[in-house]
């Protein structure tokens, strides 16, 4: 007999009302896995599942749920139940949840929260959406430089239950100015009577409350921190951004970049939970822009239509596709390098020079191979056809080869320059991805091709 999955076992235990066994089973699971399990449950069963969970595990699971599932549970909660959940949740998770809730739900959450927590939540909600302040938590361990290691451990034991992380502790003065940082490892390898001021690291890397949250997440990734201190303009410690929040930020940015690179307006909802109308709207805007911009390519082709033979026109798709593909390659590499801070605008000329050299190598190779392909194919296959008559095949190869090199060069440079310029003026570089660059390169390639053909072939 096939062994049942954990999900099937959980649903069966709930159906049979074996709540103690189900509670014991859920207590061994991770909050993220329980949240996924609840996503698969029938809507009427979700509150029953949730109420079986131990108090602390329930709060951790709630923080892992999707906003629509959180809203469902909040509506099912009594005020006491909601208050218990808010009491157990970390502040940054509470703020994240509130930002996704309808106004009526937000009012109820703030009404149920205790006054002190309500004040902190309101302060955090006032920070700009994309700032470090909007994702930080105030639940950190702070120490004084005059403390001994033994006193520091006593403070950690007393306050750790309410803190999001205890592995990195921050040393502040009575005015909360950030003086240094000490890790759990530093404390554990030091003698109990050693002074915190003697073992703390005074060269603290920190960010400001209004710094962009993506930059903060990238710094956490760069330095391998578990948390990043956040200070105000007077260097007073106001909170920390933890690595789990940094991962969420980076994931959001990746999702947004993927959408923009595919010429789709980003959506915060998952694919299946986004309505068909919204999907269509998100895609249609960009498709209309790209379609209308492609009008210029059609106008160019129409202008030179009489001068072009069927033979020359037959090479257009290959030239346009190759140029678009080259631009897509370059833009993808540059956008990625910008996203992970491998390059910045200060490296503009270095990047352009590198792409220029790459374009020359790639363009020459493609032009050479394609010219040989054209000569062999048309000499052997189309030699006696009307398509071939009256054309100097060597000159045709020259026209196509030079155009191909020009298209590759243009595409590579645009794929490098446009994302870097977008970053410089504060736009998302992902906007300058394949669809937009392909449209621009197509028009330029057609214009370049027809003018070279007219000049070389005298048509």
C-alpha angles and dihedrals in degrees: 000000000000113000114245120244120245089251092054091047091051093050091047093050090050091049091050090046092237091151100163091054092045091049091051091049094048092047089065093053129088117252092242091054092048090051090054090048091053090051088063096046124097111268093244091053096053097082090047091052092047096049090055092062121098111258100255094040089050092057092047090049092049090055090055095052127103115258094250091054091047090052090050092053095044089056089051094047125094115228090259092052092048090048091052091051092049091048092056097042122090114247097244090053090049091052092048089052094048092052089061098045129095116255094256092054092046091054091052093048092051091045092053096043116093114259096253094050091044090056092050092047091052090050092051092047090056093065116097112272095245097042131107088243091062093060102033127105126215091212101104135125115255124190135185122239091232093059122105120232089253091054090047091055090049090053092047091051091051097046105026095094090066097042127094093215134010098178092089119041126190126220115218138170124235088276091056092247110156110248105164149323133249127188130217087249091056090053095046096052094045126086116258094246096050116117119245091224089062097052102035122105109239095190094084121177109216142161134219125248093249096046114120110270092224090057089050092050091049091052091051088051092045096051097033093236125168088210139006121216116234119208137182126237091281092052093252112152109244102164149321135252110222127212094250090058090047090054090052090051093049091048090052091050092048091051090048093048092049090052094048093045088055091049093249125132106246118252126198092211124085120260097256094042093052112092122243090243092054092046090051092047093049092052099036096062093059094039090054091050093049093043093051092044089054087064088084090061090053091049091053093049091048092051093055097034096108094050095051125087123213089253094058093043090054090068095055098089091051093049094046094045093048092049092048092048092050091050091049091052094051096043092049092052094045094045090051092048090050092047094055094039094246088134137016136187088278086069092053098116093040091054093045092049091049093050090046091057092044090050093052093051095044094041094050092049094048092045093050094048093044094048090053090047092051094047095049095042097047095039092053104031109027102028096114098035129102089244091065101038118106095016127114100224094200091056091047089053089049093051094048093043095050091045090049092052090047093048092049092047092049094045095049092049094046090047088055102037103043098055091046092050090047090053091048094055093045101261125128107265089217088075087072093061135126103301096051095040091046090054092050094044092049093058094044092047093052092048092047093046097051094045093050090047093051092047097045101035095037093227 
